[in-house]
Amino acid sequence: MGLEVTPEAIEVLRRSLELTDLSGNTGGGVRLRGSKGLGGGFDVQIEFAEGPQAGEISLSKDGINVYVDPSVTELYPDAVVTVEPQHETIVIRPSSSPNE
């Protein structure tokens, strides 16, 4: 899996985790979970997590734990977790996106 997390995304995730009760939990982090959208598409949900679930891929970047559901890596084998600057929203996109 070639998942990259940008420094901007790490900073937004860090600030968000500081607002939760997971900030002192060494296993606490962020989960990227796939779900079917209402229109039949595929959405990636980002949620806080106490730790990884069975089958998830775990990675740590600059002290932030990221747990990735296998359905996400199937759809985005090489992905970038970054920030949409206008609204400071976390997004995931293929790393080959022309807007990088």
For each residue, the residues with C-beta under 8 A, 3 or more apart:
1: 57 68 73 77 78
2: 77 78 79 95
3: 57 59 66 68 73 76 78 79 80 81
4: 79 80 81 95
5: 9 10 13 59 61 64 66 80 81 82
6: 9 10 80 81 82 83
7: 10 11 62
8: 11 12 82 83 85
9: 5 6 12 13 81 82 83 90
10: 5 6 7 13 14 61 62 64
11: 7 8 14 15
12: 8 9 15 16 83 88 90
13: 5 9 10 16 17 30 64 66 90
14: 10 11 17 18 62 63 64
15: 11 12 18 19
16: 12 13 19 20 30 48
17: 13 14 20 22 23 28 29 30 48 64
18: 14 15 23
19: 15 16 23
20: 16 17 23 28 48
21: 24 25
22: 17 25 28 29 48 49 50
23: 17 18 19 20 28
24: 21 28
25: 21 22 28 50 51
26:
27: 50 51 52 65
28: 17 20 22 23 24 25 48 49 50 51 65
29: 17 22 48 49 51 60 64 65 66 67
30: 13 16 17 46 47 48 49 64 65 66 67
31: 45 46 47 48 49 53 56 66 67 68 69
32: 44 45 46 66 67 68 69 72 81 92
33: 44 45 46 47 69 71 72
34: 42 43 44 45 69 71 72 75
35: 42 43 44 45
36: 40 41 42 43
37: 40 41 42 43
38:
39:
40: 36 37
41: 36 37
42: 34 35 36 37 71 75
43: 34 35 36 37
44: 32 33 34 35 72 76 92
45: 31 32 33 34 35
46: 30 31 32 33 90
47: 30 31 33
48: 16 17 20 22 28 29 30 31
49: 22 28 29 30 31 52 53 65 67
50: 22 25 27 28
51: 25 27 28 29 65 67
52: 27 49 56 58 65 67
53: 31 49 56 67 69
54:
55: 69 70
56: 31 52 53 67 68 69 70
57: 1 3 67 68 70 73
58: 52 65 66 67 68
59: 3 5 65 66 68
60: 29 63 64 65 66
61: 5 10 64 66
62: 7 10 14
63: 14 60
64: 5 10 13 14 17 29 30 60 61
65: 27 28 29 30 49 51 52 58 59 60
66: 3 5 13 29 30 31 32 58 59 60 61 81
67: 29 30 31 32 49 51 52 53 56 57 58
68: 1 3 31 32 56 57 58 59 72 73
69: 31 32 33 34 53 55 56 72 73
70: 55 56 57 73 74
71: 33 34 42 74 75
72: 32 33 34 44 68 69 75 76 79 92
73: 1 3 57 68 69 70 76 77 79
74: 70 71 77
75: 34 42 71 72
76: 3 44 72 73 79 92 93 94
77: 1 2 73 74
78: 1 2 3 94 95 96
79: 2 3 4 72 73 76 92 93 94 95
80: 3 4 5 6 92 93 94 95 97 100
81: 3 4 5 6 9 32 66 90 91 92
82: 5 6 8 9 90 91 92 93
83: 6 8 9 12 88 89 90 91
84: 87 88 89 90 91
85: 8 88
86:
87: 84
88: 12 83 84 85
89: 83 84
90: 9 12 13 46 81 82 83 84
91: 81 82 83 84
92: 32 44 72 76 79 80 81 82
93: 76 79 80 82 97 99
94: 76 78 79 80 97
95: 2 4 78 79 80 100
96: 78
97: 80 93 94 100
98:
99: 93
100: 80 95 97
